[in-house]
Amino acid sequence: MPADSSNNLLSTKAAASRLGIAEITLRIWRWQRNPNQPPWVRVGSRIVKYDPAALDAWKESRTHNQSRKAAKKDCDPRRQRRRPGPQ
């Protein structure tokens, strides 16, 4: 069952598939109350669903867009400052 037809909420399995992660990962994040997990909705006492728009927004907020040139510049060891050691 990929989506609930009444309001388009996704099951945990469908949400995990959409994010490209294992279903158990979402379950563990909920159990641990991970503050960085995607938002979810409790429907009833034991049913958890995910809003597709909220999943997309969460995924977008965690996406890093860094150009290759900038990444190469930041990683060049010659450009890094040496920090003084303990005195």
C-alpha positions, -999 to 999 in steps of 0.1 A, spaced: 0 0 0 21 30 -12 -3 58 -2 -35 64 17 -59 75 -10 -80 96 13 -54 122 21 -22 110 3 -2 102 35 26 77 30 32 46 51 66 42 68 76 17 41 66 41 13 83 70 30 115 51 34 114 41 -2 109 77 -13 139 89 8 160 59 -3 167 46 32 157 15 51 123 13 68 139 4 101 159 36 100 127 57 102 114 34 130 146 38 150 146 76 145 111 78 159 119 55 188 150 76 196 131 108 191 158 120 168 153 158 163 167 156 128 141 131 115 115 138 89 82 150 103 55 123 108 19 121 117 3 97 142 -30 85 128 -47 65 155 -28 49 184 -3 28 164 -4 40 128 23 65 116 21 82 83 43 107 64 32 137 43 50 136 9 53 174 8 69 174 42 93 146 32 104 166 2 109 198 22 129 178 48 150 163 21 156 196 5 166 213 38 193 186 42 207 188 7 240 205 3 247 222 -30 284 230 -31 302 236 -64 332 214 -73 354 244 -74 344 256 -40 348 221 -25 382 217 -40 393 251 -27 382 243 8 399 209 9 433 221 -5 457 214 24 480 243 13 451 268 19 444 256 55 457 276 83 479 259 109 465 262 144 490 267 172 493 236 194 490 236 232 516 258 249 
